[in-house]
Amino acid sequence: MRLFILTALLFVFQSIAFGQDMAALVNKVKAKLDKVNDYVAEGNMKTDVAFIKAPVGRVKVYFKKPNHFKLKRDGGISILPKGGVTVNMSTLVSGNDFVAVAAGEAIVNNIKTKVIKLLPTSDNSDVVLSTIYVDEAKLLIIKASTTTKENGSFEIEMSYGKYVDFALPDKVNFSFNTKDYKMPKGVALEFEDEEKYTETEKIKRKKGRVQITYSNYTINQGIADTIFK
């Protein structure tokens, strides 16, 4: 009995220690992201979403602390789903209203990462659960998956290059289930006869993918709040 109690206490203490370690790692990642107060980025967006006519186009992305984010595509239409979903990691780890839980390790794009689950502590949060894959050596989020109450689940993968010191990616791959999202107004929809597709093809067509490849960032030069209205 005494051995059982000691083992249980050891497990509890280890869990607390791992939790503290993960919280510390998330705070380090956040500190690196916090070096960016605002940015304007330009790039190309490629959209692969069934029923949507969206050729490769130029985009401009605006971000300002704490959580202002706006994406504009040529023609003024944003293809990303509505509901506050962004491709900005600062928004994902902003604030302290979550508990960080260790969830092992994983290899993502040949990079060894720590897997951390972020559990919101607020009942008002739209996010149910986020899982981030962190390159501990470089303090970068390589991948993130999030489940929300209103907009289903989505996944983001990032690759870094020129702007790695600011934790800003050169390329972002964003995927989501189209049936769970409210798409933006003004997006041209092209409905087709679903009967001609196999069940496997129908499943694939329910998965939306957006890829943004950034050509340049303008960092910490100031952005007017009116940009986000």
Secondary structure, DSSP 8 states (H G I E B T S, - for coil): -HHHHHHHHHHHHHHHHHHHHHHHHHHHHHHHHTT-SEEEEEEEEEEE-TTB---SEEEEEEEETTTEEEEEETTS---S-SSS--S-HHHHT-SS-EEEEEEEEEEETTEEEEEEEEEE--TT-SEEEEEEEEETTTTEEEEEEEEESSS-EEEEEEE-STTGGGT--SEEEEEEEGGG----TT--B----GGGS-HHHHHHHTEEEEEEEEEEEEESS---GGGG-
